[in-house]
């Protein structure tokens, strides 16, 4: 589905851009412009997959920022990558559908195409995967990977036979055979089959794909995770094992639409912090930024420890909110800006949230402080303004002091 009309993500500061790039380096061992666009919501994952399957000639119409802004954004990223003295490597993209092997063009704009087709690696990471393989084995291993990525089990089997003749104990053989087994998986019909498929995914397919395909494991496994999700839809969510909930499989399959649907369709989902967290992530990836922020704020008030764990994770998707949390932790306030007080802090530092999200109507002190700040930020009469200031002072005098200090700047 083409999601290019969805809102673009909020503009990123240089610090946020560098943080996203560092996360990619830490996760994958290299920086990829396409991966950066996916990570920052500037390219939807299903749109990316549609391009890889040859359904779009380029990514141009799928870029949520448009060609010009994307070129500027990736240009800054490219400058930073070069400043880190990462080694540039030209990469090609190939179709993953039935006509696999067809080389794809990322953009009709020459400058943007150049940026999208360059990846950067640390010197220590270059050529490391094949360090102990001779040339023939390395070439065959790459052919196996290409065949598996193209879902061509027959070609992969033939190529495995060639590798086995050179080295019958080669580490890649067992992984490749496991992934061929995954390619032969049929659509699921019953919940008990889905549970067996889930076990196969977690104990066999996921480790094999991670070892053999490396960064390509996500795209290989995504449709298999989605099929598991469909098979799990008739299983009730159990708090002792949330991975048996369909939303867990959709989360791993990057199927944000069905993740959101299955969470909202679960009775009493509001009482499960994991489901709330997954919902917020789905909303963010679907470019429903206001709803995602509401969901994260609800976690702050209802499951504060869980929110703190989420926002401090390197994979937390909202870089702006994450930086606000880091700033809040460095404040010397009484009481401290813990998770329940964090939404109120955000309204002081980022007034735009007050207009876009609105009040929460909660009864706790942090929620009441938040609502008073919404009222102060959205404008009332002088008398009402004074009343809200007094009420905020009674709840958290230091927050009022911070609010007044920023009014004078």
N, C-alpha and C positions, 0 to 999 in steps of 0.2 A: 504494500500500500504506500502510495506517495504521500509523505507527511511534510512536504516542503512548505506548505502554507501554515504550518504550526508556528507559534511564536519562536523567534530565535532566543537562545539563552541570554541572560543578562550580560552586559559587556564585562569582560574580564580585565582586571588590572594586570600589570606586568608581573607582580608577585604571584597572582593566581595562575597565570600562564606558566610561569617557571615551576610552580608547585605541581601542576598537572604533568608537565614534561618530566619532572624528576620522578613522579609516581610511575610513569610509563617505563622509565629507565630501570627503576627498582623492580617492577613487575616482570617486564619482558627482557630486560637486558639491552634494549635498544629503543630509540625514539622513532616512531612512525607517524608522519602527518595524518594519515587516514585514521590511525588509532586515536590520535589526539582529537580529531573531529568527532569520533564516536564517543569518546570519554566525556566530552564537553557538550554533548547534545547538539552539536552543529551538523551532525549527520545521523539520521535514524538508522538503527541496526537493520530493520527490515528493508529499508531503502538501499542500504549498502549491499545486502544479500541479493536484492533484485538486480542491481548493477552487475554483481559478480556472476549472476545467472544469464547475463546478456539481455536483460529486458530494457535496459537504458543504454544509449551509446556512450554517455559520459555521466559523471556525477553532478554536472552543472545544475540541472533542474532540481536536484535533490538536496542541495546545500541550503540550509535554513537561513544562513546569513547572506546568501547570494554569492556570486563569483567574486565581485570586487572586494567585499569585506573579508571573505575567506582568504583571498590572496594576501591582503594586508596582514591578517591575523597569522597566517602561516609564514609570512615573510619575517615577522618578529620572532616567531619560534625558530626559524632557520638561523637567524642571526645569533640567537642565544645558544643554539646547538653548536654553531661554529666557534663561539667564544669558549665553550667547554672543551674545544679541541677534540670533539668526537669525530670519528672517521666516517666520511660520507660514502654511501653505497647506493648505486642506481638499482632500482627494483622494478620488476614487471608484475602486472596482474593478469591472471588468466581466468577465463570463464570456467565456472564450476558446474555447468549444466551438461546436458547430453553432448554438446559440442565443445567439451572441455579441451583446453589447449589453445583456444583462440585468445590472442593477446588483447587486453582491454586498454582503452585510453581513458585516463581519469578525468580529463578536461579538454575542451576545445580551445581554451585560453592557453597559449604556449607557456606563459610564466607560471600560471597556476599548475599546469600539467607537470612542469619541471619540479615544482615544490612537492607535489604529491607523489612523485616517483623517486624521491630521494629519502633514504633512511639513514640514521646515524647510530653508530655503535662505539662503545669504548674500545680502545686499541686491544685491551686484554680479552675482549669478547670476540674479536674478529677471527673467524676460522676455527674457533675453539671446538665446536661440536664435532668436527671431523679430524681432530688432532691426531688420533691414534688409528685412523683408517688409511689404507693405501688408496691410490687414486681410483682403481677399479671398483673397490667396495664402496667408496664414497659416492661414485656416480650411480651405482645400482641402488644404493640406499635412497638417493634423491629420486630416482625413478619410481621406487616403491611409494614414497611419500606423495609424489605427484599423482600416481594412479589412485591411491586411497582418497586423496583430496578430491579427485574427479569422480569418486564413487564407482570406479571401474575395478570390480573385484577380480575379474578374469585376468586383466593385465597385471594387477598386483600379484596374483598367485604365480603367474609365469615368471615375473621378475624376482619373487622370493626364491623360486627354484634356482635361478641363476646365482643369487647370492649364496644359497646353501651349498652350491658346488664349490664356491671359493672358500667358504667358512661355514660349516654346518652348525657351529655353536655361536654364530654372530648374534649379539644382543638384540638386534632389530627384528629378527625373524619372529620370535614369539609375540612381540608387540604387534607386528604387522598381521599375523594370523588372527590375533584377538580382534583387531579392527575390521578385518574381512568378515569375521563373525558378526560384528556390529552392523556391517553393511547389509547382511542378510536378514536382519531383524524384520519381522512382519508387523503390520499395524496391530495394536492391542485391542482386545475385545472385552476383557473382564478385569476387575480390580485385582484379583489374585495374580493374574499375569503381569499386571503393572508392578506389583511389589517384587516379583521375581526379576523383572526388567530393571527396576531400580537397584536391586542388589548387584546385578550384572554391571550396571553403569558405574556404581561406586567402587566395586572391588576389582573390576577387570577393564572396562572400556576407558574410564577416566584416567587411570594410571598409564595405560598403554598409549592413549592419545597424547597425554602430557609429555611422555618420554620421547615418542617418535615424531609427533607433529609439532611439538613445542607451541609456538604462538598460534599455529593453525588449528590447535585442538578445539578452540571455542567454536569456530565455524563448522567443524566436523560434527561436534557433539550437539550443537544447538537443536537441530531437528529431532534428534533422538530424545533429548530432554523434553521437548514439546510433546512428543508422542506419549512419553511416560505421564506427563501432566494430564493429557486427555484420558488416559487410562485410570488415573487416580481420582478423577472427579467424583466418583460415586463413593469414595471412602471418607468417612467423617474425620475431621481434624482431631487428633489426640494430643493433648498438651504435653504428654511424655515423649512424643516423637513427632514433632512438627514436620519432619521431612516426608512423612506419609501424606501430607496435605498437597493437593495438586499445585498450589501456589509455589511450593518449594521447587518443583520441577520447572514450572514456567519461569521462575526467577533465574534458574540456571540456564534455561533456554532463551533468555532475553526476550521473552514474549510478554511485553508489558501490558498489552490489552487484556489478555487472559489472566495474567497475574492480578490485575486490578479487579477483574470481574469475579474471580474465585474468592478473593479476600472479602469483597463486599457481599458476596452470597453466602458467607459462612455465618451461622447464628452466633451472636455475641462476640463477633470478631474484635469489637472494641476492647474486650478484656484481655486480649492476647498481645503482648508487646511485640512479638515477632511479626504477627500479621500487620500490625500498625506500621511497623518499620518497612515491611515489604510494600505496603500500599504507598507509603511516602515515596519510596524509590520508583515505583511504577509511575506515579503521578509526575515525578520529576522527569523521567525519561520520556514521558508522553507530552512534555512541554506544558504540563498543567502546574506551572510554578507556584501560583497562589495556593492551590489546594495542597501541594506538597509541603509548603511552608506551614500551612495550618496543621497538617498531620504531624510534622516535627514538633511544633509548639505543643500540640496535645500530648506528645510523648514526654515533653519537658515537665508538664504538670502532673501527668498520671503515672509515668514510669521513668522518673528522673535518672535513676542509675543506668537504665537501658539507653536513654538518649545520650548520656555522657559517653558511654562505651561506643555508640554509633558515631558521634560527631568527632571523636578522637581517632577513629579508624582512618588509615590512609586511603581507604576506598570510598569515604564519604563523598557524594557527588557534588554537593553545593559548596564550592570553595569560598564563596563570600560568607556564608553562615559559619563555616568552619573557622575562618579568620576572626570573625566576631567572637566566637567562643574562646579562641586563644587570647584575644584582647581582654575579654571579661575575666579570664583566670588570673590576669596580671594586675587586676585592680585591688586596691586595699579598701574594701568596703565592709560595712557592718549592717546587716549580715552579708556574708560573701555572696558573690554572684554564682550560686549553684544552678543546676538545671532548672528548677522551678522559677527562679528569678530571671533566667536568661531571656525569655521573650520580651520582658519589659526592658531589659538592657538593649536588645536589638532595636526597639522602637526609638530609644534615645539616640543611638548611633546611626540608625538608618530610618529616618522618618517616613520614607515611602511605604514601608510595610504597614503603617497605621492605616493609610488610605486603601491599600489593596486587600488587606486581610480583615480589618475590622475587629470588633470586640469579641470576647469569648464567653462572657456571662458567667464565669466560674465564681465559686464562693471562697476559695482559699485566698490568703493574703497576696501571694504572687500573681494570681489571676486578677484580683481586684486592682492591684497596682498596674498591671498591663492595661486593663480597661480604662483606668484614669489617664494613662499616657496616650491611649488611642484618642480619648476626648481632647486632650491637650494638643495633640498633633493635628487633629482634623478641624480645629477651630470652633470656638463657642463664644458666647458673650464674656465680657470681662468678669462679671460676677461668677459665671459658671467656671471660668478659668481659675479664679481664685479658690473656689470650692474644691476643684480637682487637685490643685496644688496642696492645699491643706490636707486633703485625704491621703495624697501620696506621701506627704511628710510623715504622717502617722504610721504609714505602712513601711516606708523605707526612706529615711531622711537623706541618705547618701545618693540614692537614685534621683531624688528631687534636686539635690545639689548639682549632680552631673547634668541634669536636664537644663537647669538655669544657667550653668556655666557655658553650655553649648549655644544657648540663645544669644549670648553676648559676643560670640565669635563670628 
